């Protein structure tokens, strides 16, 4: 151990206690960010759909890019738009 | 299960992997307990104010855990953490200073130094005198000296950490050592009458 490292040890011995709240703050901020991230991940696709629909587009382009339809519509769903007679 | 985990001494890399996989605060607590004192000590040493050092420690740990997945294991985890600590403190000091200069070569237009101060000149200083010297030289110089001699970081690791070239770091170290020796001589060497 050199004099720089001894100096650090001496400074650590004299160091005031680090408030316990710091660890809790960091932990709760990380938890909050994770929750926020999960919400965004869950609802972002839906928000895109809503925005697309409001802009007059087809919401299936984003939520179902493959055009395979939803599980409740095994035939891929009925075609959108005006029906030809 | 918890007791078994407590008895097991996990390495930093294992703690990081488990934390990233489970997001369990138990692993966070272990890493925090291991490094918070040293990070706080470095913050106080550079920032000089306890309250500012506490805020900095909180921000640094937040930064560390938000970027934990980016830790590639190329260097030791402690080196990575201390790099973030030094950078955070240097940025904070730069923001506070109006001209933003914190290294001696930014403060003075120092000419090229021909002679290299040997490491022994610094490593043989008494601890109390070393503290006075480090508290007198510019904070950027202090940071590079601490990285090199306190944390045993290589030139490459310091250059990666401060985002400067290796030759720039060598020059900064050279100037910092000169500055430290000059302060030591001015303050502690008896002058002939």
Interface residues (C-beta under 8 A of the other chain):
Chain A: X2 X3 X4 X5 X6 X7 X8 X10 X11 X12 X15 X16 X18 X19 X22 X23 X25 X26 X27 X29 X30 X33 X34
Chain B: X23 X25 X28 X29 X32 X36 X37 X38 X40 X41 X44 X45 X50 X54 X57 X58 X61 X62 X65 X66 X122 X123 X124 X125 X126 X127 X130 X131 X134 X145 X146 X149 X150
